[in-house]
Amino acid sequence: MSTHPDFDLEKEHLAGTVAAMLRQIEFWEDRDRNAGADLETSIIMADEAGEHAAMLSPHVHQPYFGSLKVRAGGREQTLYIGKHGFQDVKGPHHVVSWDSEVGSLFYTQALEWTPRRGGKGVIRRRRQLDVAKKQLMRVTDLYDDERGGDTGGREEVLLRRLNEGSTAGMRDVVETLQPEQNEAMRYPAGTPVIIQGAAGSGKTTIGFHRLAWMTNRERGVHQARAEACMVLMPNRVLAAYAGRILPELDLHAVNVTTPETWATGLLGLEKLEVTDRTLSLLLTDRDNTRRALAWRRAKLLGDARMLDVVRTHLWHRWNAGLKGHGLNEGLEVPGRAPLTFTLTEVDLAGLLRDVFAQDPLDGYRAGLRRAIEAEAMDRLNVPEEHAPGVRRQLSTPLTTLLGRIFAGTTPVTEARRLLGDPDALKASGLLTDREVQLLMTDPLSGIPTPRRAHADATELPVMLAVQAFTGGIGRAVGRTLEPFDHVVLDEAQDYSPLLYALLGRATRDGHITALGDLNQGMHGYKGPNNWEAVQAILPGAQVLTLSRTYRSTRQITQLGARIASTYNRAADVHGVDRDGAEVQRYSGAPELELLARAVKDAQAAGHENIAIVTRRGIDADRLSEALRDHDTDAQPITTQEHRYRGGVVILPVNLAKGLEFSAAIVASANAETYDESTEYERRLLYVSASRALHWLALVSAGELHPLIA
């Protein structure tokens, strides 16, 4: 506030920083100053300067958000921390980037550090500076050794931010990273990290900030290129919603997509419709025996053992495919008599065995081609300068031979051939007879399938495994594949162990960040039973727990914790002590009337971004239309093609997961809709009730659910 004794000094420094940035931008944009020795050099220099100006320009309105007074090497100085680094070439108005090692000091509780030049550095003051539109709004000291140390200012700033209304985008946490969040975000590069966090703990935004941190050049050999990174979100609604924050972190080329879109793209089957019939059954079928059978079968399809089941199947398939085949090809090498290169069936079997042992990233077909070419060069003693010519001569006969060996091995057909053949499933010896029998059942027979070509989400990892061994897996660069620099998985509790194993193959070692909450396992039929199962797949993976939730008020957090405790006794969720409105309960009248009243009450309380959460998509469509007769316009979000842009919306719980709203209203919050005796139903109720930041309403025409009444 303006009453802070240093407010005027900080205001003067801010004005100087803004002026310095504007001077630098003006310099970069002056093409006459960026002139080289010739026209081409001048154009390149001017374009580079223009890029620098474009990157800095958005940060002029808020050059920084904090400062550190430090003492190191006998000298005291003040460092300003911002979202973008800035070097004032003609003055003292430098800004340190938040994602640098020095920037990290702003977020920690530590008071000492070791500068790169050695010695010891001491932090004397941490200060938060609220800046908007080039104006200083408030000064808050977080720590000041002259005022007795910790001032309580960090919690004050956090509560101030949390009390702000929500927007249609993700919350920017750079200014208010808490120490435990900062530690998770900056966990040593090159280590797979699993961030377990309750609803509202900030794990998704922390994961995005970790990705931005990974792209900083200070990461050295572990530095990631934005264009070589991928973020997987559970659905397209969240992918679009979350993707808006990445450019603000200078991540402009990251591929933000869903597992299904990435998988079908890699398979070359972009038009293949992906369904999740297991989810449909769980949300609509009341037969618990059938639901349990579908759950167990889906779990088995995503089991990590399926990778070796697929590999063993392909080993037998391809060895059978090379029966009776060989190669006998005449070749010409300059300066030498005509040569003949011959491979017998036994030779081919040996080379295929070597390829299986090498397990190449780009697939066994490409690996076998390279092995045959290398064998030809070695046997015929072909000089290196003539090797390209020999490869050209071998190209056509090799393509023909490989076509015969790998005939019909397409991911979709081969995965279904395997899953329909009990003998093939037994071949690896990894599955029991009972498990094989389970895979041969079809508990989803009553769930409709699309008329056009389709695949089920639970089958997709098996198809992807066939692709990984046949044509390779990774990031497509032209016609080649290379490992992703870094992959971030959101809602990681819903990714099957098999998919983890495949992503491990597709990514640089140690470069996966998984963000999840086992308490929110809505798609637990696909996900791991615990994080130890993922650690077994990703060697060295570390589980970091965010035990504090920042999303909701104390009243909403306590309600969610009560629901979660019924199925997870180890659930340990602590909310920020942020007081808010009591949870509103509406019952004893027609549901539409109650929902309309709840929306109007939320609006009267000052909330604009409001969600009505239903259990099923069909409920959202039905209620959206009916609410118009009650003077309530709630836009439905019922498919992944919809985009959340704010306002009043109505959406099913499976699409609401991962989103947050100023106010949320749980429709049909009763035991008939959310079966109290079924753990899965209680998980759905937890997700529904944990979407609100400030205001939560529970609505039921009859009695409310016993857990929330």
N, C-alpha and C positions, 0 to 999 in steps of 0.2 A: 504493500500500500504506500501511498505518498507520504505517510508519516514515518517511514523507515528513514533513519538518519542518513543513509547513503543514497537515497532515492535520486536526488539531483545529480550526484556524481555518476550514477549508473545511467541516468537519462542522457547526460552529456556524452558518455562513452558510446551509448547506442547510436546517437546521432552521428558520431564520428565513424562508427563502423558502417552504417548505412551509406554515408558519403563515400567512404573508401571503396565499398562494393560497387557503387554506381560509377565511380571513376574507372574501376577496373573493367566493368562491362562496356563502358563507352570506349575504352582503349581497344578492347577485343573487337568491338563492332566497327571500328574505323579501319576499313579495308586498305586505305592508303598507308597506314602504319605497318600493316602486315604484308610487306612486300619483300620478295626474295630476289635471287639473282636473275630469274627468268619468269615468264608468265606462268608456267606450270607450277613452279615452286610457290609463287605468290598465291595462286588459287588454293593450293593445298594448305598453306599457312593461314590464309583467310578463313577457309572452311573449318580448320581446327580451332581457330580463335572463336568463330561463330558458335561451335559446339560448346566451348567452355562458357561463353556468355549465356547460352541457352540453359546450361545446367545450373549456373549460379543465380540467374534472374529470379526464379521462384522463391529463393531464400532471402531476398532483400527485405521482404515484409516481416520476416522473423529470423534474423541472422543467427540467433542463439537462444537458448532457454536456461542456461545455467553458467556458473563460474566456479572455479577452484582457486583459492589462494594457497600456494605451495611454497615450501622452502627446500631447496636442494643445492648442494655445492656452495653453501654460504650465501646464496642469492635468493631473494623472495620475489615472486611474480604472481600475477593473476592470469589464469587461463580461462578463456570463454569456450563453452561447449555448445555446439550446434548440430543440426542434421547434415550439414555439408561443410567440409573443411574450406578455409579461406586464408590465403597468405597475403597480408597487406604489404606490398613491396615498398611502400613509401612511408609507412607509419607503424604504430603499435596495435592496430586493430585486427589482430589475427583471431581466427576461430578454429578450434580443434574439433574434428569430426567425432560424433558419439561412438562410432564403431572402431576407433583406434584404441590402442592399449592405454594411452593416456586418458582418453575419453571414458574408459571403464572406471577410472578412479572416482568419477562423479557418482556412480551408483553403489559402490561397495560401502561397507562399514569400516574397512581398514583405514588407518590413519597414517600408515607408513608404506613406502614401496621402494623398490630398487630401480633407479633410472638406468637406462641402457649404458650410460657412461660409468656406471658403478656408483659407489657411495650410498647414501641414504637420503630419501626424500620424505618430507613430512607435510601432511595436509593440515593446514591451519583453519581453513573455512570452506564449506560447501554452501552455495547459494543458488536458489531457484529464481529465475527472472521471467516473469510472464510478459511476453511481447506479442503484440498483434498490430498488424498494419503499420509497422515501423514505430509504434508507440509503446513506451514502457508502461505497463498496467500495474505491476505489483512486484515487490522485492520480498523474498522470504528466505531467511537463513535456515539451513538444514543442520549445520554444525558450525560452531564458532568457538575456538579454544579460548578466546577472550571473554566469552559469555558463559563459560562453564561446560562447553562441549555440545552434546546433543540438545537441540532446542525443541524437538518434537515437530519441527517444520515439515519433515518428510511426510508424516502421516497427515498433517494439515493440508498439504498440497494434493496428496492422493485423494483425500475425501472431497476436496473441492472439484477435482476432475471427475470423480465418480458421480457426483451429484449433478453434473451437466446432463442435458437431454441427449438421448441417443440420436445417431444419424443413420442413413441407409448404408453406411460403410463400416468397416471394422474400426475399432477404437485404436487411435495412435498412442502407443505406450512409450515412445522414445523418451519423452520428457519425464515420465514417472515410473520408469523401470525400478522395481523393488529389488533388494539385494539377492533374494532367492531366485527371482526371474533372471537377473543379470548373470548369476552364476550358471544357470542352465543354458542361457543363450551363448555364453562364452566358454562352454566346456571345451577342453582341448580339441583342436581340429584333428581330423583323422580318426576319431573315435565314433562308432555308431552310438547315437544317443536316443533313448526312449524317455520322453517327458510325460510322466503320469500326472495329470492334473484334473481336479474336480471341475464341474461346469462353472465357467466364469473365472478360472484361475489365470486366464491369459495365455494358455499354451499355444493356441494357433498363431496369435500375433508374435509370441516369443519365437516360434518356429520360423516365421517369416523374417524376423529380425536376425535370427541366427544365420539364415541364408544370406542376408545382406552382409553380415559380419564375415561370412565365408568368402565373399567376393573381394574383401579388402586385401590389398597387396601385402599387408603385414602377415597374412597367413602363409606366405612363402610357398613351399611345394604343395601345400594343401589349398591354395587359393582356387576358388571356383569361378568359372566364366558364366555369367548370367545366362547366355544363350545355350550353355551346355547343362543347364539345371532343369529339373522338373519338379512341380508341385502337384501332388495328387489329392484331389478333394472328393468327398463321397458322392456328390451329385453336381449337375451342371448349374443348379441354382447357387450353390455355395461357391463353385468355381468362378462364376461371374461376379458374385458378391465379394469374394476374397481378392480376386485379381486386381481390383481397383486400388488396393493399398500398395501393391508392388512397385509401381512407378514412383510413388512417393519415397520409396527406399532406394531409388536409382536402380531398380531391377526392371529393365524395360523389355527384356527379351526372354524372360523365363517362360517355359511352357507350363501353363496352368490348365490342368485337364482332370478327367476322372479316370479311374482304373479301366473302366469299360471302353472309353474312347481311346485311351492309349493302346489297350490290347487289340481292339479291332483295327486300329490304324497299323499296328505292327504286323497284324495278320493279313493286311491288305483287303480287309472286309468291312470297309467303312459303312456300307449300307446294311450290314447285318444288324438286325434288331436284337438288343440285349434285354431280356426279361429277368425278373427276380420272382419266380413263381413260389419259392419258399417263403419269401416275405409276404406275398399275397395270401398264402395259406395261413401263415401265422396271424395275419391281421383280420382274416375273415372267417376261418374255420373254428368251430367251437369244440371239435373232437380232439381232446388232448392226446389220445393215443396216436392219431394220425399226425398231429403237430409234432409230437416227440419223435416219431419215425422220420419225418421230413428233416427235423433238426439234426438228428444223428447222421443221416445220410449226407447232408450238406457238410457237416463237420468232417466226415471221412473224405469227401471229395477234395477238401482244402487241406488235408493232412500233409505235412512235409514229406512223409514217406512216399507220397504219390510221385514225387520227382524221380525217385529210383524205380518205382513201378513203371513209369513211362519209359525211362531209359532202358530198363531190361526188355520191355516189350519191343522197343525199336531195335535193340541189339539182335533179337531173334528175327525180327521182320526183315532187316537189311541183310543179315547173313543168308537168309532164305532167298533174298532178292539177287544175290550175286552168284547163286548156284548156276553152273553152266556158262558163266561169263568170264571173259578174259580180254586181253588187248594185244593186238599184233599189228604194229603200225610202222610203215617205212618212213624214215625221216632223212632230211638233207641238212648237212652242216657244211658251211663253206670250207673248201680246202680239204675235205675228207670224202672218202668213198661213201656211197649210200649205206645208211644204217637201219637196223630193225630193232624196235623196242617191243619187248614181249612181257606181258604179265599174265600169269596163270590164275586160276580161281583161288589157289592156295595163297599166291602172292597178294591178291586183293584182300583176302580174309585177314592176312597179317597186317596189311596197311590199315584196314578198318579197325583192327584191334588197337593199333597205335593211336589212331585218331580218338577212339573212345578214352584212351588213357590220357591224352592231351586235353580233352574236353574244351575245344576252342570256342571263344565267345561268339564268333560269327557262324557257328553251326557245323555239323559234321559233314554236310554235303560239300561246303567250301573247304573244310579241312581235308577231306579225302581227295579233292581235286589237287590241293597243294601237295599232299603227300605223294600222289602219283607223279606230278610234275617234278618234284624233288628227286624221286626215285629214278626218273628218266635222265635227269641231269647227272646224277651220280653214276649210274651204270654206264652211260655213254660217254662220261667224262667231257661234258659239253663246256667249253670256255664261257665265262660270264658274259662276254660281249655278244655271244651267239644264243644265249638262253632265251631272250624275247622271241626270236624267230622260231625256235623249237616249240615254245609254248603256243605260238600261233598255229603251228602245224598240228599240235595235239588237241587244239580247242574243240573242233567239231567232233572227232571220235570220243573225246572225254565227255562232252555234253551228252552224246548218245548213250555211252556206258552208264553214266550217273543217272540218266533218266530211267534206265532199266532197273538199276539197283534200288533207287528211291521211288519207284513207280507208285503213284497213288497215295504217297505219304503227305497228305495235306492236313493241317492242324485240326480242322473240324471233323473230317471223316475219320482220321486216325484216332482222335480222342474218343469218338463215339464207337469205333470198332473195338477199342480196348475196353470201354465201359460196358460193352455188350457181350464180352467174351470172358466167362469165368476162368477158363484155363489161362488166358493171358494175364488176368489179374493175379492169379496164383503163382505165376512163373517166377516172380522175384523172391517169393518166400516171406515177404514182409507183411502180408495181410492174412489174417486168420480166415478160416472157412466161414465163420459167422459174419465177418466184415465183408467178404466177397458176396455173401448172400444178401447183405444189407444194400450193397451197391447195385444189385440186380433188381431190387424192388423199385416200385414207382408210386410213392405216396402222393405225388402231385398230379395223378391222372385226372382228378376232378377240376384242376385249374386250367382254364383255356390257354391255348397257345396262339401266337399270331399266325396269320395265313401266309405271310412271306417268310423268307429265310431268317432264322433266329437262332440264338443260343441263350442258355440260361446263365445267369451270373455265377452260379456255383460250378458250372462246367468250364467256364472261361479260363481259370488258371490251369486246368488240365490241357486245354487246347494251346495255351501259351507255353506250357512245358514242351509239347510236341514241336512248336515253333522254335523254342530255344535250342533244342537239339538238332533240328533239321536246318532251319535257315538263320538261326542266331537270334540274339536278343540284345538290346541296348539302344543307343541313340542313333537314329538314322542320319548319316551325313552323306548326301548323294546316294551312291549305291553301296556304301560301306556302313559298318556299324562300329561304334566306339562306346566305351562306358560313359554314363552320365558323370559329370563332375560332382554333383550332389543331388540327392532326391529328398524331398520333404513329404511325409505322409500325414495327412490330417485325418482325424477320427481313426487312428491306427488300431484301435481295438476291434475294428470291423474288417481288417485285412487278414486273409487266411495265411497260416504258416507256409503253405505252398507258394503263395504270392510273395511273401517275404523272401523265400529262397530264390525265386526268380528275379526279384529286384536286386538281391545281393549279387547275382551274376551280372546284372545290367549296369551296375554302378561301381565306381572306384571303391576299393576297400576302405571301410571306415567312414563312408560319406553318405550315410542315411540318418535322417532325423525323423523319428516317429513321435507323433503327438496324439495322445489318447487318454481315455478314462474308462477303466474296466467297469465302473459303475453305470456307464451309459451304453453298454453293449447291446444296442437295439438289434444289431445284426450279428449277435453272438454265435449264430449257426455257421458263420464264416470265420469268425475271429479266433484268436488263441485263447486257451483257458486261463493263462497267466503270462506275465512278461518273461518268466523264465523260459517259456517255450520259444519266444523270439530270440532271447539271448543265446539259446542253443543253436540257432540258425545263423545269427550274426555274431561271429567271434569277437569278444572284447566289448560287446555292447553294454552300456551303462544305463541303469534306470535312475532317473532323477525325479523326485516327487515335489510337485507344487502343492502344498497343503493348504494354502490360503486362497479363498475365492474372492474376487474383486467385483464381480458382476452385480450382485444383488444386495439389497438391504438386509439387515439382520433378520427381519421378519420372514423374508422370502427364503433366505439361506437356511434358517432353522427348519422351515417346513420341508425343504428338499432333503436336508440331512435326516429328518425323521423317516422319510420314505426310503432313502438309500439304506438306512440301518436295518431294514427288514430283510434285505437280501445280501448285504455285505457288512458283517459285524466288524470288519477291519476298517470300514469307511471312517476317515478322520478328516473332516472338513471344517476349517475355521474361516469364518467370514470376517471382512473388515467391519469394525464396530461402527457401521453407518446406519443410523436410525432412519426409518421411513414409515410410510403408511402401513397400517395393519392390513393383512391379507383380507381381501373382500370376499364374502361368501353370499351367493345368491341361490335361493331354492324356493320351492313352494308355489311356483307359477309356471306357465308355459315357457319352454326353453327359449324360443325366439324373443319373447318379451324380456326375459332376463338378460339375454345376450345384448340386445339393443340398449337396455338400461346400463349394463356394464360398460359398453363402449362410450356412452354419453357421460358416465361418471368419470371414466378415464380422461376424456377430453376436457371435462370441467376441471380436472386436477392439473391440467396444463400439458398433457402428453399428446404428441402428434403421431409418433410411430407406434402403432398398436397392432398386436396380432391376436386373432382368435385361433386357438390351436385345437384341431379335431383329431380323432383317432385314425380316421380313414379319409382318403381323398374324395370318395363319393359323398361323405358328410360335408366336406368343405364346399363342394359344388352346390349341393342341395341347400345348405344354410345361407350361402352367399346370395342366391336368388331370392330366398324367402325373406331375408332380412331387409330387402328393399321396401317391402310392405310395412316395415317398422321404421322407415326413415333412416336406415343405416346402410351406407355403401361400403361394403367390405370386399375388396378385390380378391378373387380367388387365386391361389398359387397351388395348382394341383399336378403340374408336370414339371420336369426338369427344364423345359424350354422357357418357363416363366422367369422373370427377373424381379427381384425385390428392389423397389425404388423409394420406399418409404410410404407413409400414410397408414390407413387401416387396411389390413390384409387378413385373409382367412386361409389357413393351410394345414395339411395333415402333419402329425408329429414327426414322421420320417423325413419330411422336407424342412421342418422347423429346426431340427437338430443342427447345432452349429451356429444358428442365428441368435441374435439378441435384440430385444425391443424395449423401448421405454416402459411400455405396459403390455402385459399379456393376459389373456382370458382363456382359461381351460374350459372347453365346452364338454358337456356330458361327463362331468367329473364325478362319476358314481361307480359303484361296484359292478353294475351290470355291464358298463362299457370297459372298465379296467378290472378284470377278474382278480379279486384279492388273493385267491389261492394260488395264482400262477406267477412265478418270479418274473417272467417275461413281461407280463402286464404291469407289474409294479415298476419295472424299468421304464416302460413307456410313460407311465404316470410321472415318474421322476423327471424325465426329459421334458415333458409338457410343462411341468410346474417350475422349471429352472430357466425359462427363456426371458424372464422379466428383469429389468434393471431396477426399476423403482416402484412398480405398482402391479400387483397380481390379483386376479379375480378367479374364483372357482364357481362354476355354474352347473346346476343340475335341477331339472324340473322336480325330481323327487329328492330323496335323501342324498347328501353328499357322501363320497367315498369315506369309509371309516378312518383311513389314514390321514385325511385332510379335513375332516369335519371339525 
